[in-house]
């Protein structure tokens, strides 16, 4: 067959497959009439080309029937209608049920290679590859990394877990602790101590590695307890607080009392507003940053204003739960290598800490674990998601578990997941925001203590929120509004995407509850039919 005959034959196939191209095709303006005019004239999308490239979820006639029936009255209602009935490019054209695939594709994007020391740079050297959270957080962070590792563990990325543990172990050996993040300006503080729990995720149990990690773990414990030697006279020193019965518990602290380098202007403004000793305010702000909850009503004297921050006066339930977990794991590791003296010492420390937590941090009449104020010598009134940490580390009795579960269900369960606190202050670690690490602490803590239904409920609500935001933005975000099931807000900087711990917790939840992905599929189908 000659070339032109082949071309004609191919054209005939095209006509049979796609219809007669000479027959006019209706444009979006012709298909959607009044709906089209409203979308364009009300500038529902900044670019007029956005809507005309959208794909309807139903037949155009069915969309218009629904539009005439519902008659969305204002711009918000119109937008909701359009997003429900169309896949709009760059807006909601992401398949929420494919969250797991999206997270798996993100891991390579967030990997960074070993860091060498560079003169004048604030970045600290690291010997092995690692994962960053994303966005403005372009270095490795301490407590973020544990929740990131949860996802790496179930997404076939075990070598990255081992690699990050190489980094953290070397960091303790170099600096005596793991800083907030791997920058020079973070060296004066740490973050919630998850290194012991990170080690639970390792599959490398070679004796040399285990010995090195145990030494690092004991060194980290010594860092947190260093203030014990001077807490006798003052009642509190560095990160240690001597309780009324003489027991030692921990608090958040920072070795410096100047404005934070990374939030200098904000800290100067807060200290001016506080009107008290500026160095003391700076220390409280820095301690709040060490807590990871920067900032929250947990640390405010009046429960509302950052100007009343007094973080170092507070004995936090989350920190002491993690210290208990650290002491228990040191005991186990010491016993495994035959160091009886070490095992006995840390078993005793763990028993004393557990008893002190029950005595000072448990508020039975309110069904919650609380932070303790060393100035008022009583629990603080702020209910927060930190109440679930003792369940997470296995430190709660069945009665305490039941009471906390009831409190969480009644006061912290939002439409889109677990609330951080019930308090609206404008700070990012308060209502309406929810955070991936706190969801996991709650889910895992409740599930391992016989509260399977509530754990699954929180997981489903949270993944629904993450999926809704992903469907609209195509991004995994640092935090979410669990009241409105949308991207979160507040804080000292714009909302970040990436995002390490959200990715990790999402994968961990979907691995534990694969039926949630089915629920997402069904929800999309229902939305398309409305």
N, C-alpha and C positions, 0 to 999 in steps of 0.2 A: 504494500500500500504506500502511495506517495505521501510526502510529509503533509501536504495541505489536506489530503483525505483524512489523515490521522487527526489533524487539528479539528476538522469539521465533525468527525465522529466524537471527539472529546467534547466539543461544544454541544452536540446533541445530548450526550450524557448529562452535561451541566443543566440543560433545559429540563430534562426529565427529572433531575434531582431537585432542582431549586425553583422550578416554575418559570414562567415567561418573564424575563427581566423587563420587558416593555410594559407589563402590567404595573400600575402605580402601587406603591407601598405607602401605608398611612404613616405619617410622622407623629412624634409624641404629641405635638400640639393638636393634631387631628384626633388622635386616639383618646386623649385625656381632657380635652376641652377646658371646662371651668377649673378643674383640678390643676391642669398645667398652668393656666394663667395665674392662679393664686400662688403656686410654688415659685414662679419666676418673678412676679411683681412684688411679692412680699420678701423676695431675696432669701428664701429658705436656706439656700446654699450660696456662698460668696461667688462661686463661678457658675455662670448660667449653663455651662456645658455639663455640669454634674448630673442634674436630673434627667436631661435628655439622653444620657448614656445609661440610665438605671434600667434594671431588668425587673419586670413585674413577677411577683411570686404566684399570682393567679392570672387567668385570662384577663385581658384589658377590660372586657365587658363586666366581668365579675368585680374588678377593682372599682369601676365607676358605679356599679350598683351599691357597693359598700360605702363609697364616698357620699352618694346621695342620701343613703340611709343615715349615716352618722353625722354628716355636715359639721366637721370640726370647726369650732367657733373662733379660736385664736391661733396665733402662730405656733405655740407649743403643741396644741392639739393637732394642728396640721402636720407638724414635724413627726409627731408620734404616729400619725396615720401613714405617712409616707414611708417611714422606716419599717413599719409593720407590713406594708404591702409591696415594698420594692427592695431589691438589693442595690444600694446606692454606692457607686465606686468610691473607694477611699473612706467610706463612712461605716457601712455595716455589711460589707461584702466579704466578711470573714466567717468561716464556718465554726461556730462555737464548739461543736462536737469534736473538732479536731485539735482541741487545746493541747493534748498530749504530744501530738506530732509537732505542733508549733514550738513547744518547750524543747523537745529534742533537737529541733533545728537551731534553737537559740544557744545551746551550750557552746558550740565552737565559736560563736560570735563573742561570747563573754570570757573566753580563755585569754590569759595573758602569759607571756613567757617570762623566764627568770629575770630579775632586776639586778643590775650592777650599780654599785655606788657611782654617783655622778656629782662632781663638785658643784655646789650651789643649788642642787635639787633637794626638795623636801622629801622625795620618795626614798624609803628605806630598802636596802637590798634584800632579795629573796633568792634562794637557790633553785627553786623548782617552779614549774607552771602552776597557775592558779586561776580561779574564777573570781571576777569582780561583780558587784551588784548591777552596775550599769549606770548610764546617765552621768551625773556629776560625781558619782562614786567610782572613780577610775582606778582605785587601789583595792587590795583585799581588806575586808573588815572582819572583826573577830566573830561576834555572835551571829551575824548574817550567814557566815560560812557553814555553821552547823545545819541550818535549814536548807541551804543550797545543797549540801552533801546528801540530805535525805532524798532529793530528786536524782542526784547523780547515782546514788546507790541502786535505784530501781530503773534507771534509764541506761544501764550498761556502761557507766562511766567510772568504774571502780579505780582505774589507774589515776584519775584526777583526784579522787579522795585521798589516795596514798600520797600523791604529790603534794596536796595541800597540807597533809599532816607532816610531811617533811619540812615544809615552810614554817608551820606553827611550832614544831619541836625545836627547830633551829632558832626561831625567834625567842623562845623562852631561854634557851641556852645563851643567847647573846645579850638579852636585855633583862632577864630575870622574870619577865612576864610577857603576856601577849597584849600589845597596845590596842587601843580603840580601832585604829587602822594603821596601815603601814606608811605613815608619814612622820617626820620629825616632830611636828606639832601635836601628835597624838601620844607621844611617849610618856607623858606625865600621868596618863590614866589608862585603864583597861576597859573592858566591857563585861557584861554577864558571862561568867566563866563556863563555857561549854566545851572546853578542850577534853575533859574527861568523857563527856558523852560522844564527842567526835571519835574518840578512840574505839568506842563500841562499834563503829561502822567500818573499822579496818578489817581486812582479811590477812594482813601481814603479821604473823605471830612468831617470827623468827626471834630467837633469844636475844640477839644483839639489839635488834630494833625495840623489842619489848623492854629491855633494860634501860635503853636511852629514853624511851617514853615515860617509864615510871619515874626516872630521875627528874624529867621535865615536869611531870605532874606534881611531884613533891615540891619542886622549886616554885611552881605557880601557887601551891597552897601556902608556902612560906611567904610569898609576896602579899597575899591577901591577909595573912595573920601577923604580919610584921609589927603592927601596932600593939600587939598584946603586951609587949615589954614596957610600954609607957601608958597603957590604959588603966593600970592599977591606980595611979594617982588622980588622973583626970576623969576617969569614967569612960572616955573615948579618946582614941588616938589613931590617926591615919584611917585605916579601913576596919578597925576593930572597936566594938562597943562592949563595955562590961555591964551586963544587966544587973538589976537589983539583987539577984541571988548569987552574983559572982560569975555566972556563966558568960562565956565570950560568944557574941554574935558579930555579924559584919554589917557594914554600911558602904555606900558608894562615896568616893572621895576623889580628889585630884591633887597631885603633889604641888601644883601651882595655884596661885591666887590672883592671877591677872586675866584680862579678857582673852578669850579663845582666839587664836590666830585666824581661824576660818570663819569666825562670827564676831569679829572685833567690834564693829560699829553697833551691832545688836546688843552685845554685852555692856558696852559703855552706856547705851541708852537705858537698859534695864537697871543698871546700878544707879544711874541718876534718878530714875523714877522711884527706886526703893528708898533712897534717902538715908540709908544707914551706912555702916562701914563698907566701902566699895570692895575691899579685898575679900570680905566675908561673902558678899553677894557673888563675886566672881567665882569663889570656891564652890558655892552652892550650884551655880550654873554649870560649872565644869563637872561636878559630881552628877548632876542630872544628865549630862552627856555620857558619862561613864555608864549610867543605868541603861542606856539605849532608848529610854523614854524621854527624849528631849523634844518637847516638854509636856508635862501632864499635871493635872490637879493633884495627883499623888504627892507632889513636892511642894504645893502651895499652902501657906499658912491659912489663908482665907478660902482656899478651895477654888478660887476664881482667877486671881491675878498673878502673873509671873513675878511681879515686883515683891511678892511675899514669899518667894522661893526659899526653902530651908532644907534642901536635900540631905545635907550631912547630919541633920538632927534625927533622921528617920532610919529605922532598922527595917529593911525591905524583905518581904516574904519571898520574892522570887530569888534574890541573891542568896539568902540563907538556905533555900531549897537546893540551889545549885551547889553551894558549898557542902551540904550534906551528901549529895550525889558524888561529889569529888572525894570526900573522905571515905565513903563506902567503897569506891572503886580503887582507891589507894590501898585500902585494907585487903581487898581481893587480890590485887596484883602482888602485894607484898607476901601474902600467904602462898601464892602460886610459886614464888621463887624461894620460899623457905625462910623468909625474913620474919620470924615470929614476933620479934620486938616491935617492928614497924606495924605489923598487922594488929597487934594488941593495942598499940598506941592509937591508931586511927579508928579502930572499932570503938574505943572509949570516947574519942572526940565526936564520932557520929552519934553515939547514944546521948551524950550531953547536949548536942545541938538539937536533936529530935525532941528531947524533953523540954528544952528552952522554947522551941517553936510552939509546942503544945501549950506551954504556960503563958507565953507573951503574945504570940501571933494568932492564936485561935480564939475567935469570938463566938462561943457556942450559941448565945442567945440570938445572934444575927445570922447564924449559919454561914460563916465566912472566915477565911484566913485574912488577916489584915497586916498592914505595916504598923510599926510601933514607934511612937514619938518619944524620943529620949528626954525631951524637955517637959512635956506634960505627964510623962511616964504612964501613958495609956495608948491603946490602939487608935490609929487615925480614923476619922469617919468616912474616908473615901473607899468605896467599893470599886475594885478594878479586876480585870482579867487575870492579874497576878494571883488571885485567890486560888487559881487552879494549879499552880506550880507544885504544891505538896502532893497533889494527886499524880502529877506527871512524874515525880521522882519516887513515888511509892511510899510517901511518908504519912498518908492519911488513913485513919481507921475506917471501917465500914460505915459507922455512924457519921463521921465527918464527911465522908464521900457523899452520902445521901443528902446531908444538909447543904453542902456546897452545890450539888446538882440542882436542888430545889431553888436555891438562890440564883444560880446562873439562869435557869429556865425562866424565873419570874422577872429578873432585873437586867440581865446582860444579853439575853437572846434577842437580836434584832432581826428584821426581815431578811437581811442579806448576810447574816453571820453573827459572830460574837462581838459585842461592843467592847471597846477598850475600857471605858468607864461610862457611867450614865450622865456625866457632867459635860455641859456645853460651855467651853471656855474660849474657843477659837484656836486652842493648841492642838497639834496634830495627834497627840496621844490621849485624846478625849473623844467623847461622842461628837460627831457621828462616825468617826473613823474606826475601821477594823484593820488589823494587820495580820499577814500570813503567819508569822511565828506564834502569835497568841492563839490563832485558830488551831495550829498543830498541837500546842501544849494542851489546849482544852480537849481536842478530839482524842489524842493519844492518852491523856490522863484519865478521861472519863471511860474510854473503851477498856483500858486495862484494869479498871476498878468496877466492872459490872454495870456501867451505865451506857450500854451499847446503843440504845435508841437515841439518847440525847447526843451522843457523839456523832452518830450518822446524820442526825438532823442538822447539826452545826456544819458538818462537811457538805451536805447538799445545799444548804443556804449559801455558804461561802463560794463554792464552785459556781453556783448560779450567778453570783455577783461578778466573779472574775470573768465568766463566760459572756455575760451581758456587756461588760466594758470592752472585752476583746472583740465582740461582734461589732461594736460601734467604732472602736478606735484601731483595732488591729495590734494592740499593745498589751503587754503584761506590765502592771503598774506597781509602784512601791506600796500604795495603800488605797483603800476603798471606803466609800461612804456606805455603811451597811444599813442605813435607814432608807436611802433612796436607791440603793444598788447601782451606784455610779462611781466614777473616779473620785478619790478622796481629796481633801484640801487641808489648809492650815499649815503652820510651821514657818520656818525661816527661809525656805527656798521653794521654787516651783515643783510641782508633782513630777517625779522621775519615772521613766520607763526603762525596761530592761528584762525582768528585774529579778535578780538572783534568788532571793528567798521566796518570792511569789512563785517563780518557776519550780523551785524545789518542792515546796509544799503542795502545789498543784499536782505534780507527778506523784508524790507520795500518797495524796488523798485518792487519786484516780486508780492507783495501784491497789490500795486497800479496799476501795469501793468502786469496782468497775461498773456497777449498775448506774452510777451517777452519769456516766457518758450516755447511757441509753436514755436516761431522763432528759438530758440535754437535747438529744435527737427528737424525742417526742414533743418537747416544749417548742422546738423550732417548727415542727409540723403543725402544732396547734396555732402558733402565731401566724403562720402563713395562711391558715384557713379562716382566720378572723376577718 
